[in-house]
């Protein structure tokens, strides 16, 4: 005598359909290639997209921005020797209807940074390894401090507000959220 398998329960069918639907939706909403965007190391001879300076030869925060269908003429993200130049480029890219996938900037809460003097100016160290970067929207920024980056005045990013506050207490400046990084602010820094 042959035993018949019981029919799938209503619950099993609904769970299976829900799981399949969620997987299909996740695929449709993804980045287009199924891969998340992660920061890369900015070592070697990589040159700033804006000014052409070799990144590892200059102090200060570094930036990298990934775009969906447009971008630099080389593979990977557009990279910059300063946070200011990165934001400036990204704002211009937005004006050209480029779609940013993600942007990353040095996170001084994630590294052991150094502030040093050279030629009468105070600089902050650069950090180029991929683990030194955090998403731009997850950082707070010190602006107007006595410490400069590769291109002079810059936005100095921190993943922890308490770290940014302590830095501003010691070196001056104001702590701002990501939402306050506007074209007007970038224009004022670049003067």
N, C-alpha and C positions, 0 to 999 in steps of 0.2 A: 504494500500500500504506500503511495507517495504522499508525503506531507506537503502541504501548501504553506508557503511563507506568508506570514500575516502582511496585510497591506500596510504601507507606511502610515504612521499616525498623522493626524492633522498638524500636530505640533512639529513633528520632524519636517514636514513639507514646508511649513511657514518659516522655521529656522533656516532651512536650506535656501529658500527663496530670499529671505532677508540678507543672509550672508553673501549670496551671489549679487544681489542688488547693491549692497554696500561696496563690494569689490569693484563692480563696474563703475559706480559713481566715483570712487577714489581714482580710478584710472582716467576718467574723463576730466576730473578736476586737477590732475597732476600737472607737472611742469611741461608736459609734452614729450619728454623722453623717459619718464618714469624714475629719474634720478633726482635726489635732492641736491641742492647746491651747497658745497662746502668751501671754506676758504682754502687757498693754496699758499705755500711758502713763497715769499717774494724775494728770494735769494738770487745770486748770480748776477747776470748783466741786464736784468730787467730795467727798462727805462720808463720814466714817467710819461704817460700819454700826452700830458699837457706841455711840459717843458723839456723833456728829453734827458733829465738828470738820471743817473744810475741810482736806483733806490737805496741799495745797501751802502752807498758812500755818503749818506746824509742822515742827520738826526731827525727825530720827531715821528709822529704817527704816520702810518701808511694806510692807504685805502685800496680797496678792490671792489669793483661793481660788475655783476653779471647781468647780461641782457638776453631777452628771449630770442629774438630773431636778428638783431643788429648787434654791433659792437666793434671792437678794434679789429685791425687787419690780421692780428695773430690769434691763435687759439687761446681759450680761457678768458678770464675777466679783463676788463680795463683796469690798469693799476696806476697808482699815484704816489708821489713822494710826500704828499701832505693830505691831511683830512680836507682842508680848504679846497685844494684842487680837485679832489675826488667829488666833493659835493657840487662844485661848480660844473664839472663835466656832466654829472648825473642830472643836474637841473637843465642843462642844455639838451641832453639826450631826451629828457621828458618833453621838452619843447618840440623835438623832432618826432614825437610819438613813439619813441623806443619804449619797450616794456621792460622794466627792471625785474629780474628774477630775485636778486638779493644783493645787498651791499654789506661789506665787512670793513671794519676799521680797527686798528690796534686798540686793545682793551688794556689800559694801564692798571686796572684792578687784577688782571690775570698774569701780570709779569712783574719781575723785580726791576723796576726802572731806576734810572739815575738822572739826576739833574746836574749839569756841569756847566762851567763857564768857559767861553772861548771868545777872544776878541772883544770882551766887554759885554757880551750877551750871555744869557742863561738859556741852555738848550735841554731838551728832554731826549733820552736815548730812543733809538729805534729798535723794533723787535719784528723780525721778518718771518718767523716760523708760523705755520698754519694755526697752531694752538694759541697764538698771540692775538687772534682776531675774534671779534664778536659781531653779530648783526648790528647794523647802524641804528635800527629802531629800538634796540635793547640797551643802548648806552645813554649816559648823560654827559654833557660836555662843559668843560671850563673854557670860557672865552674872556679875553682881555687880561690874561695873566702876564706876569713879567717873564714867563718862560716861552720860548719860541720853538718852532719846528724848522723844517728844511727851507720853507719859503717865507720865514718871518712869522708874523702873528698867525695863530692857527687855533683850531678847535681841539682841545685835549680831552680825549674820550676815556670814560671810566664806566665799568659795569656796575659798580656799587656807588650809590650816592654819597655814602659816608666817606669813601675814598676821595671823591671829587670835592666834597666840602673841606676835608683836611688839606687837600692840595691848594684849594683857593684860599684857605686861611693862611697858609704859609707863603704862597707866591702871588696872591692877588687874583682878581678876576671874579666872574659870576658863573654860577652853575645853572645850566639850562637843560631842559628836556629836548628830546629829539624833535618834537613838534615845533620847537622854537627855531630850528635850523631852516630859515627861509631864504629866498633869493635876496631879500634886502640885507639880512645879516651877512650872508656870504659876500655880497657887494661891499659892505663896510669893512670886512676883514681884508679884502683884497686891495685896499687902497694904500 
